[in-house]
């Protein structure tokens, strides 16, 4: 913290606005962690004093009160420890999440929608905000794909561990014979770039198509070509947005996603492990899953990377995925 303050006090610090923004962001993050640490330390000292007095006076009521306070402090300390572990370059950023149904038609599309609900509920549980960028409804039910943002402190740091193929095993609600069915969907997570980070995009490398949006959305959906699809031809990256009525707004949001994906694309070149996962994105099938969700013949959610099983799969599908997220991230740090 002292080093940051020394940089701010130097002559010429204000000459480069981009540098000042990033430094102030870092100072804010560090200050927040220090404030939390100091507050927890003070409360621990108070609990220690209260406990000593309660023992001397044989005050069971106060002892119970201190016990409850310590339980709450333990949870805050655990969260602070976990936040301190999220020290990657982009961990503090918002996240952009893409979910794509695998092969299997309606079954896979319904599963993709279930995953979308799971992550939406997780976002709500965290007190984060989300915004849909693109939403492609399924032919009969569910969704073919969706891209949305999760905005909140360390959103990308948490969700980056969710990249991969997710498998569902259940009795098919779309099969009159009640047969067991296995469905797959892929999840990809990218960091949302801060405004001061510049990604140079050559307009000559882009192919921009406009078309009429599909699905619900009012009269403009069928009458105007407001949806935008941008293809970055050197990399083959394609992004699209159709949620806004304005073509200009859709293009703006699609460019935002494209820049984030191009930035991540460059980082992947230096990360062989991530690159292997990225290259396997078309293999949304058996054997490549990171996690399985079983609804029949028994109920269980299992993360295959850390061999963690949770019996209450309905709770997991309702957004209670923190044990998996924390387990995977901690395993990478060990």
N, C-alpha and C positions, 0 to 999 in steps of 0.2 A: 504494500500500500504506500509506503514511504517513497518507493521508486517511482510510482505513478504520480504522486504529488510533486516530486522533483521534476518530472518531465513537463507537467502542466505549468510549473513556475518558470520554465526556461523561456528566454527571449525567442520570439518567432514561433511559439507554439500554435498561435492562432492563424498562422499563414496558410495552413493546409486543413480545410474544413473536414475532409475525409478522415484524416488522422485523428483530429480532435473528437469526432463522433465515436470512432472505435475505442479510443482511450477512455472516454467518459462512460461508454457502455461497460467496459471492463471494470472501471472504478465502481460503478453502481452494483455490478454483480458481486465484487469482493466485499463492498460495504454491507450488502444485504446478508452475506454469509457471516461476516464479523458481528453484525448486530444480533443475528440469531444465536451465534455462539456465546456472546456476552450475556444475552438474556437468559439462555439456558443455564449458564454458569451461576448467575445470580439466584435463579430459582432453585438450583440444587443446594446452594448455601442456605437459603431460607428453609428448605425442607429439612436439611440436616439440623438446624437450630430448633425447629419445631419438634422434630422427632426426639431430640435430646430432652426437651422440656416435657414432652408427652410421656416419655419413659420415667422421668423423675416423679411426675405427678400421677402416674398410672392412669393416664387419660386415654382410654381406648378409642373414644370418638375422634380425637385429634390424630391418633395413630392411623386410623382408617382413612382419614382425610389426606394425610401425608402419603399414604400408600397409593391412593387414587391419583394424586398429583405426580408421583414418581412414574406411574404407568403412562401418563400423558407425556411426561418428559422423555421417557424411554422412546416413545414413538417419534418425538421431534428430533431426538439425537440420531435415531436410525435414518430418518429422512435427510438430515443434514449430512451425515456420513455418506449417504448414497449420492446426494447432489454434488459433494466434493469429488466423487469419483467420476462424474460426468465432465471431464476436462478436455474433450476433443474440440477441434477447431469449430465445429458446427453444432455441438451438443446443446448449446443454449438457444438455438434458433427454433422457429416454428417448423412444423413438418408438413410435407405434401405427401399424401398417401394415395396410391392407386391400387384398386382391387379389380382383378380380371377373372371372369369365370373360365374354368377349364373346359375340356371336351365333355360332352354329355347333355347338351341342350338345356332343357328346362330344369333338370336336377341341379346341374352345376350353377345355373343362373340364380336359382333359389338360394343355394349355398353362398354365393357371392353376396346376395342381399343380406343374409344372416350375418356374415362377417362385417358388412358395412354397419349393421345395427350394433354389433358387438363393439366396434371401435367408436361409434358415435356415443354409446353409453359410457365407454371408458373416458372419452373426452369430457362428458358431463360430470362424471365422478371426480375428475381432476380439477373441475372448475375452469377448464379451458373453453375456448370458443372454436367453432368449426364453420366452414363455408364450402359449399359444393361448387366445384369448378366445372366438372363435366359429369353427366349422368346418362348412361345408355340403358334404357329399360330392356328387359328380356322379351322374347317373342310371345310367351304366354304368361310367365310369372318371373319374379326376381329381376336381376339386372345382368347385362352383359359385362358392363364395366362402370366404374365410377372413379373420379379423382376429386379429392377434397383436402382442405387444409385443417390442421390442428394447431391452434395458436395459444401458446402459453409457455411459461418458463421451462426450459429443458424438454420441450415437446419432441424434438428430433432425437435428443439424447436417449429418451425413453423408448421411442417407437422404432428406432433404427434396428433393434433386435427382432422386429416382427417381419422383416423381409424374408420371403420364401414361400413355399407351397404349403397350404393348409388343407387337410383331408377330413371329410365328414363321412361317418358310417351311420346309417339309420334305415328304418323301414320307409320306403318311398311313399310320400303322400300323393304322388302322381301315378302310382301303379295300382290298379284295382286288385291285383293278386297279392298285394302286401309283401312284396319281396324286399330283401335287404339290398341297399344300394350304396355305392361308394362314390363320392363326388370330390372334385378338386377345384381349388381357386388359388390364385397367386396374389401376394401382397408385396408391393414395392414402396419404399419410403425414401424421400429425398429431403434435404434441408432446404427450407425457404431462405433465399438470399436476402441479406439486408440491403437496403436501398443504396448504401454507399459502396457495395461491392459491384464492380463493373465487369460484365462479361461481354466481350466484343463479338457481335454477331453481324456478319456480312450479309446485307440484304440480298446480294446476288446468290447466296447459298440457300435462300428460303423459297419454298413454293407455298403460296397462300391460297387456299380454296375457301370459298364461301358457299353455303348451302342452307336449305331450309331445315330448321331444327325439328327433331322428332319427339314424340311423347307429349305429355301434358304441358301446358304453359300458356294457354290463351290463344286468341285469334292470330297473333303475330307469328305463331309457330308455323302455320300453314301458308301464310301470305307473304312473308318477307324472308330473304336470305340473310339471316342475322348470325347463324352459326359460322364459326371459323375453324379451319383446320390448317395448321402450319407444319410443314415438313422440312426439317433441316437435312438437306440432301447429302452433305459429306458424311454425316453419322447415321442417317436413316431414322433419326428420332422424330416421332410424330406426336403432336399434342393437339387437342381440340377443346373448344369451349362453346356451349350453346345455352348456358343458363340465363344470360342477360338478353333483354330485348334489343339492346344496341349492339350493332356489329362492331363498332369501335371499342366498346367495353369488352366484348368477347375476345377481340384481338389482343387487347391490353392484358387480359388475364392469361390468355394462351401464351403470349410472349414471356410473361412472368414465369410460368411453368417451364417453358422451353429453356430459359436462361438457367433456371435451377438445375434442370436435367443436364445441360451442357457442362455446367460447373461440376456436377457430380461425375459426369462422364470422364472428365479430365482427372479427377481424384481417383477414379477406379483404376486408371493405368498404373498407379503407384500402390495399389492394394490388391494383390493377387487373389487373396481369399474372397474379397468382395467381387472381384471380376469374375471368378468362377461361378459365383451365385448368379451374377447378372447374365452370364452367358447361358445359364441353364433355365432362363425365364420361359422359354418355349416348351420346356418339358414339365408341363403341369400334369403330372401323372404319378402312378404308383412308384414308390421307392425314393422319391425326391422330396417328400414332405418334411417340414421341420416340426409340425405338430399335428396330432390326430384328435378329433372330437368324435367320441363314440356314443350314440344314443341307443343302440341295440346291437347285441343281446344284453349288454350291460351298459352302465353309464360311466364315462371317464373322459378326461382331457389329458393328453400326455404330450409333453415336449420331448422329442427324441434327441435333442442336442444335449440335454442335461439329465435325461431320464426322470423327469419330475412328473408325477401323476396327481391329478385332482379329481376326486370322485363326483363332486357337485358340478357337472358339466353345464347345467342350466345357469348356474351363477357365473361361470366363465363366459358363456354366450351372452350374458347380461352385462358384460364389461369388466368382470373381476379377473383381469389378466395380469395384475401386478406381480404375483408370485413368479410367473413365467418370465416377465420382463426383467425383474430384478435378478432372478436366478441365472439367466443367460448373460446379462451384463457382468455380474460378479464372477462368473466362470471365465470370462474373457480377461478379467483383471488378475486372476489368481495365477 
